[in-house]
């Protein structure tokens, strides 16, 4: 069980890595473009390579920007060539329900030896299909499942049970995290990894009663020093 940080901001990743509390990064070109600093030279390739080096040997998941099979394969081969720890994110199907994405994921894993993170998954059934196709990682969007009125924990439990029972090696990543509470709930339900935004990650550490307790400790220590 582990945490991935969902960002492309170098300072946030560096902070998490110095703490030793994350085991990888998830991002996509759209996030990276939004987070770039205005007025400064920018290269998508350079940013991804920088992130990959920073977190190596942990994985960095980067999503393709097309849903055309040939373009997805071309981008996947390009992205994976930038660093050994880059994982390519492929949506489980296209915007119109196109099924070729599963073929692409299978081809990338088995022919090109490229690790795939099958993403935009909303159900245990999709997890099973992705695992059978050979995807190394399965990204279930827990927050969106909850938004649809279902309990993501049930889908995670079912997916993990089936993967373990069938001895399928794919790892379940649960993302679209909305609340700090989601992290422990989803790991407890069977997720191998949960992705968190930096603000949620720091929120997991901070607690109002801890602040109060530490302040009391410091005040007591100050009084002791004054007496000596």
N, C-alpha and C positions, 0 to 999 in steps of 0.2 A: 504494500500500500504506500502511495507516495503522492506528492503534489507536483503539478506542472504550473508554471506561471504563464499567464496569457497576456503577452505584451511584446513589443519590439523595442521598448525604451531601454537603452543600454544601462543607464544608472539604476533603474529598478531591478534589472536582471543581476547586475553586479552586487547590489545590496543583498538580494536573496541568496546568491551563490556564496557570498562571504559568510552568511549565517549558516549555510549548509542545509537549507530546509527545502530546496526544490530539486527535482530530478529530471528537469527538462523544460522546454519552452514550446508553446503552441502559438502560431501566428498565421497571418496570411498577407498577401501583398496589399490589400486594401487597408488593413490595420497599419501596416508599415508606412504607407503613403500618408495616412492621417497623422501619424505620430512624428513625421520628419520635422526638423526645425526649419522654419521659414528663413529664406535668404542664405542658407548654407548649402554647399554642394552635396548632392545626394545620389546614391546609386543603390537600387534595390539589391543587386547582387552583393555589393560590398557590405551592406547592412546585415544580410543573412549570413554571410561568411563570418562577419564579426561576432554575431550571436553564437554561431556554431562553435567557433573557437573558444568563446567565453565559457560555454557550458559543457564542452567536450569532457568525457565521452558520452554525456547524456544527450538524448535526442532533441532535435528541433523539427517540429512539424510545420511545413509550409504548404499552403493550398494552391492548386492550379487556378487559373483565371478563365478557363474555357470549359465548355462541356462537349466540345467536338472530340471524339476519340483520338484522332491522329494528333490534334493539338495537345491534348492531355498527356499523351505518351511523350511527345516532343518536350513539353515543359518538364515533365517528371524526370526525364533523362538529363535535361539541363540542370535542374535544381539539385538532383542527387549528385551531380558531378562537382558541385561547389564544395562539399565537405562530406566526410564519411558518415557523420551522425545526422544527416538530413533525412527526414521522413517526409514523404509526399502525401498530402491530403487530397483524396478523391471523393467527391460526394457519392453517396450510395446509389442515387439515380439522378437523372436530369430533371429540369424544371417541368417537363411534360411527362415524367415517369419513364423516360428512356432507360432501357435496361443495359445498354452498352457499357455503362460505367463499371458494372461488375466484371465484365470481360476485360476491361482496361486494367482494373485492379489485379485480376488474376494473371494477366500477361506481364504486368510490371514485376510482380513478385516471382513468378516462375520462369519467365524468359530473360528478363533484364536484371533480376536479382536486386530490385529496388524495393525497399521497405515502404509499405503503404499504410496510411492512416485513413480508413474508410470513415467519412464524416457525414454530418447531417442525419444521423440515425435517430429514430424516434421509438423503436420497438425492439423487443427481444427477438422477434422473428428476423428483423433486418440484421441484428447482430449474428444470428446463426448463419444466415446466408453469406455475410461478409467473412466469417470465420471459415466456412467451407470453401470459399473462393481463395482463401490463403492470406487475407489481409493480416498484417502483423498487429495492427491496432484498430479498435472499433470505437469511434467517438459518438456516444449517445448524448443528445442534448437534453439533459435532465431538466433544466429550467423551462424549456419550451414544452416538454412533456407535462410538467406541472401546470403550465399556463393553459393547456388544452383540457384541464380538469381531471387528469390522471395523476397517479402517484408514481413518480419516477423510480422510487425504491423498489416497487414491484417488478418493473421491467428489468432493473439491474439484477435483482435476485434471480429472476427466471433466466436471464441471459447467462449469468455466471454459473448457475446450476447446470444448464445444458452444455456449456463449454467444458466444464469440469467433467461432466458425465461422459461426454464424447471425446474427451482428451484432446480438445482442440487448443492449440497454443496461443491463439489471439488474446491480446490484453484489452480489457475494457477501460476506456477513458470516458469519464462523465464530465461534460462541460456545460456551458450556458448557466453557470453558477450565479444565482441571484442573491443568496444569503449565506452568511457564515455558517449558519446551522446546516446548510446543505452538505458541507464538506464531510463532517463526521457521519451524517445520515447516509450519504452515498458510499463512503468507504465501508461503513458497517454493513451496508446492503450487498457488498461484493465487488464494488469497483476496484480495479487495480490502481487507477490513477484518477484524481480529480483536478481539473484545471481551474485556476482562480486568478482573477484580476489582482494587480498589486494592492489595491485598497482593501480588498477582502483578506488578502494574505496578512497585511499589517494589522487588520482588525482582529484576526485570530490571536494575535499576540497580546494586544492591549485589552485591559479589563479595568473598569472603573474602581473595583474594590482593590485591585492590585495597586493602582495609583495611590489610593487612600492608605493602604497598608505601608507602602514604601515611604510615603510622606511621613507617616507616624514614626517609622524606624529612623528616618533622618532627623526628625525633631527630637526624638529621645537621645540619639547619638550626640546631637548638638548640646543638649542639656548636660550630658555626661562630661563632655569636653569642657564646658564652662565651670564645672565643679572641680576639675582637676588642675 
